[in-house]
Amino acid sequence: MFGIWGHENASELTYIALHSLQHRGQNGAGIVASNEDYLFGARGMGLLNDAISKEQLESLKPFKNAIGHVRYATKTSSELANVQPILLKSYSGDLGICHNGNLTNAIQLRKALESEGSIFQTTTDVEVMAHLLKRSKARTNKDRIKSALRQVKGAFVFLLLQENSLTIAMDNHGVRPLMLGRIDDAWCVASETCAFTAIGAEYVRDIEPGEFITITDDGIDFDKYSYVERPNLCSMEYIYFARADSEFRHQSTYRIRKALGAALAKEFKHEADLVIGVPDSSLAAARGFSSESGIKQEAGLLKNRYVGRTFITPGQEARERAVRMKLSPVRDIVEGKRVIVIDDSIVRGTTSKYIVRALRKAGATEVHMGVSSPPLKDPCYYGIDVSTHAEIIASKKSVEEICEEIDADSLTYLSVESMHDVYRQFGSRGECDACFTGDYPIEVVDDLLPQEKEQKSKGV
């Protein structure tokens, strides 16, 4: 997500920022812009270049305030109606709204709202928030938004754009990231600091859990709508999602990943001739592993830059196709060598199995897998597309069984304890590790899990 208030090139800057955030979502993109009178939006399916045309972007130029979003479909379907920001028109004023994360009580709220006459046009959690806001009886706009926020549970950051204000709110655990920036005399926010770099903005600080910020032409107002319960930034933001040039709490993602790789090397027990990282999110971990172990790092896998991120590609068949297109071994580097492959995670095993077999075919004599995170065993209900145990190989197989499944000579995961030791080196306040440990910091409502229940009843 990206939002900006009070800049003459607001829409253009939003478009550029979304380009730098494209790695976070590739299913759709949208921009909603505002002036003092009304809101106007453009959105579409696919990558940003396909989703928003040059003509649509030109139509947004006169507006000085904007929010934008690149869509990463999780539990809701990939269709245009679900592309954010959504734009709502009413007599009381227009509203543009987008969010990152998942509401864990969205289904309960939707059922309650529908029983009272609400009609939904999408299957996204963000529309639930919009209905709660419009139905609030509070007197002021700020109190109406706060009232709606106090009814939702889960991991979220919201951007709400109205004719006279931009409101930013984060859940009281801070699972999904959002940063505050400044460009010229305008305030902006982004899911990652790489967006600020792209537009030449200054990175001011991270938005805090439970924070409620309102930006108007009169300036910026910092407030709270909820007390912080337990700061829990998502571990997968460090490990996979964020770009290596981004920062969290002014700490380099690249340095954190490098440290995770170094920690993995201390737990690795096998000899080898070279280390290769899986491009791109594992390259820093491979560098750290190589530095700690003394084993030379080489670029033994090349990435096709025109294929998107396979973890966030919807559908297993599409993922397998994307993996084959995305990664290629370099025979001259790996032939006749004992190879250690460093990856950031293993979810379904699709990528790992292909990599191991491709390296063997290219002449590697041994292929050892090292993973710079613990075994991912449990579903995520906070905004990552791993919603059932059936999708996760480590939830039903041991490390030895996974090793056999992917045809590797050995498989070593980083331990949970070592992961947190690394985080503490960089000022961790207790990051979310639910997908590794099953320790969910935010209540998960049972109605959220119909597919999981069905699969358990079938013995999956």
ABEGO torsion letter per residue (X at the ends): XBBBBGBAAAAAAAAAAAAAAAAABAABBBBBBBBAABBBBBBBBEBAAAABBAAAAAAAAABABBBBBBBBBBABBBBAAABOBBBBBBAAEBBBBBBBEBBAAAAAAAAAAAAAGBBBABABAAAAAAAAAAABABABAAAAAAAAAAABBEBBBBBBBBAABBBBBBBAAGABBBBBBBBEABBBBBABAAAAAAAGBBBABBBBBGBBBBBBAAEBBBBBABBBABBBBBAAAAAAABBAABBBGGBBAAAAAAAAAAAAAAABABBBABBBBBOAAAAAAAAAAAAAAGBBBBBABBBBAABBBAAABBEAAAAAAAAAAABBBBAAAABGBBBBBBBABBAAGAAAAAAAAAAAAAGBABBBBBBABBBBABBBAAGBBBABAAABAAAABBAAAAAAAAGBABBBBBBAAAAAAAAAAAGBAGBBAAAAAGBBABBBBAAAAAAAAAAAAAGX
